[in-house]
Structures are given as C-alpha cells and as structure tokens.
Amino acid sequence: MNSVKINDSETGDDSALTAIDAAQQLIEQKDLADKEDAKELAKLPMLSPGDVFDEFADGAKGFRYRDGYAISYNAKGEYRVSEERSGSSDKEEVHVIVTRYPKGLSWMYWTDKKLGSNSLTLEECLFRFGMAGWTRPSGMQGKVIYLDETKSMSQAFTIMLCHNGRNALSRQQEQEPGVFRVWRSAVPNHLQRVITTGELINVRNSHDAPRWWEM
C-alpha cells in the first residue's frame, strides 16, 4: 500500500483536511487500478437466474450478473443467483463479483445499525476505537471493529472471518437482522471512503499494518 506521510505538527482542522486529502489520493489511485481491471472483469462469465458459481472450481475468479437479482453464498463456496428479479432494477446494469484476489478476501459483513453502549455506527466506532485482528490455533482468523473504549472482543463487530485464505461464514452475523455482505468488487462509494480512511489511519499507526481486506 502506498503510505502518505502526515505532518505531526498539524493540529485540528488542518490535520483533518490533510487526512482527507491523503485519503482522496488513495481513492484516486484505486480508481485508476479499477479502470485497468475493467477489461479483465468484462471477460468473467455472465450468470443467469438460478445459476450457481463454484469459487473452488479450477480457474474460477468471479462472475457477472444483472442488476436486481440477489446473490446468496454458502459454506461450500457456492454463489447462487436468485430466480426472481426486483421490480426496481436497472435491466441494463451489470454487477461483478470477484471471488479470488492475489491478496485478501472477497467480501465482508457490515451494518448501518447503531451499535454498542454508545449507540454509534460502525463508521463512528472505527474512527473512535479502531479495529483489530485475531488468529486461532485452528488457523481461523478474524477482523473486528471495536464498539467502545474497552476495546474487547466481547464488544466488537466481526467484519471478516477467514480460513485457509478464504472467506468463512459467521453464524452470528448470518442470523443478525440488519447485517449484510459488502462485496470487495462492488463497494458503495460512501463506504469506500470509510475503508480508505481506515487504511490511512492504520498505516499512520504502523507502516506494516495489513490492508483492509487482508488479515
């Protein structure tokens, strides 16, 4: 990741503006990379309603699907396109799901609900309390956003689970109302700014910090 040095002598609004400018630079760098990837993404197979995509199949890198269809995912690594299409869909719009990256995971959990004793959004929690990762002897890894000042795992929201370099399902998050998946290849613009700023903060604290999608 390209690190951006922030002048430690800056304070208040000047420091905030510098951080925003630096985050914007990283966003623009990502935009350029996205344009370079566009030709490759256009070669991914187009799935029809009801089709299943196996992420463990040889050569599988991702797929495309038309707007309005829901995508489900199971522990076998199967993505399924819904049979029904929502009435508010754009028939011309095509979405891309990339299931395999050189580094990092393909999706994360997110919610717009207010969480914790402070009743804050995940974005607010990220910037106030930070995030962390953990690894178990079994090889399972996770990444969380702390929800309060205690910075404990009991007061944290799991955004990613990983086993053998692949996304793993969280039973709790799968059953939690209001929690949804965000695909790395289709991050909404407002959330991409959150991710980029979060990466900037992590790099400022430690130049060896992993990227957002990495463990």
C-alpha positions in Angstrom: 0.0 0.0 0.0 1.2 3.5 -0.8 1.7 5.3 2.5 1.1 9.0 2.8 3.0 10.9 5.4 1.1 13.3 7.6 2.9 16.2 9.3 2.8 15.6 13.0 2.9 19.3 13.7 -0.5 19.7 12.1 -3.4 20.1 14.6 -7.2 20.5 14.5 -8.8 21.2 11.2 -5.5 21.3 9.2 -4.7 17.7 10.3 -8.2 16.6 9.4 -8.0 18.2 6.0 -4.6 16.6 5.3 -6.0 13.2 6.2 -9.0 13.7 3.9 -6.7 14.8 1.1 -4.5 11.8 1.6 -7.4 9.5 1.7 -8.7 11.1 -1.6 -5.3 10.4 -3.2 -5.6 6.7 -2.3 -9.2 6.6 -3.6 -8.0 8.1 -6.9 -5.2 5.5 -7.1 -7.8 2.8 -6.6 -10.0 4.3 -9.4 -7.1 4.1 -11.8 -6.5 0.5 -10.9 -10.2 -0.2 -11.3 -10.1 1.1 -14.9 -7.1 -1.1 -15.7 -9.0 -4.1 -14.3 -12.2 -3.3 -16.3 -11.2 -5.2 -19.4 -10.4 -8.4 -17.4 -13.7 -8.2 -15.4 -15.6 -8.0 -18.7 -14.3 -11.5 -19.5 -15.9 -13.1 -16.4 -18.9 -15.4 -17.2 -22.4 -13.9 -17.1 -24.7 -15.9 -14.8 -28.4 -16.3 -15.4 -31.2 -16.5 -12.8 -30.8 -19.7 -10.8 -27.2 -20.3 -11.9 -24.6 -21.5 -9.3 -21.0 -20.4 -9.3 -18.4 -22.6 -7.5 -15.5 -20.5 -6.2 -13.4 -23.6 -5.7 -13.6 -24.7 -9.4 -10.4 -24.6 -11.3 -9.7 -21.2 -12.8 -12.7 -19.6 -11.0 -12.1 -15.9 -10.5 -15.6 -14.4 -10.4 -18.7 -13.8 -12.3 -21.1 -11.1 -13.6 -24.9 -10.9 -13.1 -27.6 -8.4 -14.0 -29.0 -5.8 -11.6 -32.0 -6.7 -9.4 -31.0 -10.3 -8.6 -29.9 -11.3 -5.1 -26.8 -13.3 -4.6 -26.6 -16.0 -1.8 -23.5 -17.7 -0.6 -22.9 -20.9 1.4 -20.1 -22.7 3.3 -19.4 -24.8 0.2 -18.2 -21.8 -1.7 -21.3 -21.7 -3.9 -22.8 -18.4 -5.1 -26.4 -18.6 -6.4 -28.3 -16.1 -8.4 -31.9 -15.7 -7.3 -34.7 -16.8 -9.6 -36.7 -13.6 -9.1 -35.7 -10.0 -10.0 -36.7 -7.0 -8.0 -39.1 -4.6 -9.8 -36.8 -1.5 -9.2 -33.9 -3.0 -11.0 -32.0 -1.5 -13.9 -32.2 -4.0 -16.7 -29.0 -2.7 -18.4 -26.8 -2.6 -15.3 -24.4 -5.4 -14.7 -22.6 -6.2 -11.4 -19.3 -8.0 -10.9 -18.4 -10.4 -8.1 -14.7 -11.2 -7.9 -14.1 -14.3 -5.8 -10.4 -14.6 -5.9 -7.8 -11.9 -5.3 -4.0 -12.2 -5.2 -4.2 -10.9 -1.6 -7.1 -10.6 0.8 -10.7 -11.6 1.0 -13.7 -11.1 -1.3 -16.4 -9.8 1.0 -17.1 -8.5 4.5 -20.0 -8.1 6.9 -21.5 -4.6 7.5 -24.5 -2.9 9.1 -26.0 0.5 9.2 -27.4 0.0 12.6 -26.1 1.8 15.7 -24.2 -0.5 18.0 -22.7 -0.8 21.5 -23.4 1.1 24.6 -22.6 4.4 22.9 -25.1 3.7 20.1 -22.7 4.6 17.3 -22.5 3.5 13.7 -19.7 1.2 12.6 -18.0 4.1 10.8 -18.1 6.1 14.1 -16.8 3.1 16.0 -13.9 2.6 13.5 -12.7 6.2 13.8 -13.1 6.4 17.6 -11.9 3.0 18.8 -10.2 1.3 15.9 -10.1 -2.2 14.6 -8.0 -5.4 15.2 -7.4 -8.9 14.0 -7.1 -12.3 15.7 -5.8 -15.8 14.9 -6.7 -19.1 16.5 -4.5 -22.3 16.6 -7.0 -23.9 14.2 -6.0 -21.3 11.6 -9.3 -19.4 11.7 -8.7 -15.6 11.5 -11.0 -12.7 12.1 -11.1 -8.9 11.9 -13.3 -6.8 14.1 -14.2 -3.2 14.8 -14.3 -2.2 18.4 -17.6 -0.8 19.7 -16.4 1.0 22.8 -13.5 2.2 24.8 -12.8 -1.2 26.4 -11.5 -2.5 23.0 -12.5 -6.0 24.0 -13.6 -8.8 21.7 -16.9 -9.1 23.6 -17.7 -5.6 22.5 -16.7 -5.8 18.9 -18.3 -6.3 15.5 -16.9 -9.0 13.2 -16.5 -7.8 9.7 -14.4 -10.7 8.3 -13.7 -14.3 9.1 -11.0 -16.3 7.2 -9.9 -19.9 7.0 -7.2 -21.1 4.6 -7.2 -17.8 2.9 -10.9 -17.8 2.1 -13.9 -16.0 3.5 -15.7 -18.0 6.2 -19.2 -17.6 7.4 -20.1 -16.1 10.8 -23.1 -17.9 12.2 -23.9 -14.9 14.4 -23.7 -12.4 11.6 -25.6 -14.6 9.2 -28.5 -14.6 11.7 -28.3 -11.0 12.8 -31.0 -8.7 11.4 -29.7 -5.7 9.5 -26.3 -7.3 8.8 -25.4 -7.7 5.1 -22.5 -8.5 2.9 -20.4 -6.0 1.0 -18.5 -7.4 -2.0 -15.0 -6.1 -2.4 -15.6 -5.7 -6.2 -18.8 -3.6 -5.6 -18.2 -1.4 -2.6 -20.6 1.7 -2.4 -18.7 5.0 -2.8 -19.5 6.2 0.7 -18.2 3.0 2.2 -15.1 3.0 0.0 -14.2 6.4 1.6 -14.6 4.8 5.1 -12.3 1.9 4.1 -9.7 4.2 2.5 -9.6 6.5 5.5 -9.4 3.4 7.8 -6.4 2.1 5.9 -4.8 5.6 6.1 -5.2 5.6 9.9 -3.8 2.0 10.2 -0.8 2.9 8.0 -0.2 6.1 10.0 -0.1 4.0 13.2 2.0 1.2 11.7 3.6 1.0 8.2 3.4 -2.8 8.4 -0.4 -2.7 9.0 -2.3 -5.1 6.7 -4.7 -3.6 4.1 -8.4 -3.5 4.8 -9.2 -6.8 3.0 -6.1 -8.6 4.4 -5.6 -10.4 7.7 
